[in-house]
Amino acid sequence: MILWRKSRGVNEKDIPNIYEIFENAKKRLQERAQGYRIRNAEEKDLEDVRQINMITLPENYPSYFFRELWIKYGKSFYVAEAPGGKIVGYIMCRVETKPGYFKHFLVRSGHIVSIAVLEKHRRKGLGYALMAYALKSLYEEYNCSESYLEVRVTNKPAISLYEKLGYKTIKILHHYYLDGEDAFLMARPLP
Ligand SMILES: CC(C)(COP(=O)(O)OP(=O)(O)OC[C@H]1O[C@@H](n2cnc3c(N)ncnc32)[C@H](O)[C@@H]1OP(=O)(O)O)[C@@H](O)C(=O)NCCC(=O)NCCS
């Protein structure tokens, strides 16, 4: 595994623009997920989001955590709705000021805190679309110039999704998770 390094500089051609990603996401949904839609989370969705998080991921949080992210960064908090209205996926983010991975100064970075899609509704383009909506709003609504996330080194579907979205592996975070598994820290510049 070759980790991306700041000194190499960013090959912009390598990293798809968020607007290109957004258009792709809409196209993929039309082709593979007719009747589904991505929309901003509402307060009434937060319990469904918590349930999906419990079912799909080992990293779980109390209700107030979801609510706090929704209150502070609601414009980047999205849900995927199946035909009929059931919530089947979500993405939630936090905006942080930190040293840039692509720029040599402090930047506003959109941290992808959690994303998941219920198993029955996967491989339809919903994960890609949730990320596309979140990246666009992190840039447009919160002025983020980078985005970053952590992912388990064994989570092949998620790593593949993030690579498709232009994220680069910056470093390994050893024993990042409570069960001792390592994480890749991945990031990309915006837009
Ligand atoms: C990761 C996750 C959100 C992807 O959601 P999804 O709706 O299935 O993703 P999409 O259909 O939009 O797939 C987008 C890309 O992701 C990758 N991908 C998704 N599932 C994959 C799988 N099972 N194997 C390999 N690649 C996969 C592919 O590159 C795919 O592109 P393609 O459709 O052109 O092949 C979903 O698998 C999930 O909820 N996993 C459990 C929770 C989780 O691990 N969250 C991430 C924590 S960091």
The ligand as a Gaussian input file, in Angstrom:
#p B3LYP/6-31G(d) Opt

LIG

0 1
 C      -19.938000       1.383000       2.344000
 C      -21.430000       1.475000       1.998000
 C      -21.991000       2.740000       2.628000
 C      -21.567000       1.555000       0.472000
 O      -22.949000       1.781000       0.180000
 P      -23.625000       1.315000      -1.207000
 O      -24.923000       2.045000      -1.295000
 O      -23.652000      -0.151000      -1.315000
 O      -22.569000       1.926000      -2.231000
 P      -22.792000       2.194000      -3.808000
 O      -23.801000       1.263000      -4.367000
 O      -23.010000       3.635000      -3.987000
 O      -21.365000       1.792000      -4.373000
 C      -20.409000       2.767000      -4.743000
 C      -19.072000       2.100000      -4.914000
 O      -18.620000       1.552000      -3.660000
 C      -17.890000       0.353000      -3.906000
 N      -18.568000      -0.784000      -3.289000
 C      -19.761000      -0.776000      -2.673000
 N      -20.047000      -2.008000      -2.200000
 C      -18.998000      -2.798000      -2.529000
 C      -18.686000      -4.161000      -2.287000
 N      -19.532000      -4.967000      -1.617000
 N      -17.502000      -4.631000      -2.730000
 C      -16.638000      -3.836000      -3.390000
 N      -16.885000      -2.533000      -3.662000
 C      -18.051000      -2.016000      -3.220000
 C      -17.818000       0.185000      -5.406000
 O      -16.690000       0.859000      -5.867000
 C      -19.071000       0.924000      -5.847000
 O      -19.009000       1.377000      -7.163000
 P      -19.696000       0.515000      -8.351000
 O      -21.138000       0.487000      -8.032000
 O      -19.375000       1.305000      -9.579000
 O      -19.064000      -0.854000      -8.294000
 C      -22.192000       0.209000       2.480000
 O      -21.507000      -0.943000       2.053000
 C      -22.394000       0.137000       3.985000
 O      -23.334000       0.712000       4.532000
 N      -21.515000      -0.599000       4.697000
 C      -21.650000      -0.765000       6.146000
 C      -21.347000       0.511000       6.871000
 C      -19.937000       0.992000       6.578000
 O      -19.008000       0.198000       6.456000
 N      -19.777000       2.320000       6.475000
 C      -18.505000       2.926000       6.214000
 C      -17.757000       3.097000       7.472000
 S      -16.203000       3.935000       7.193000

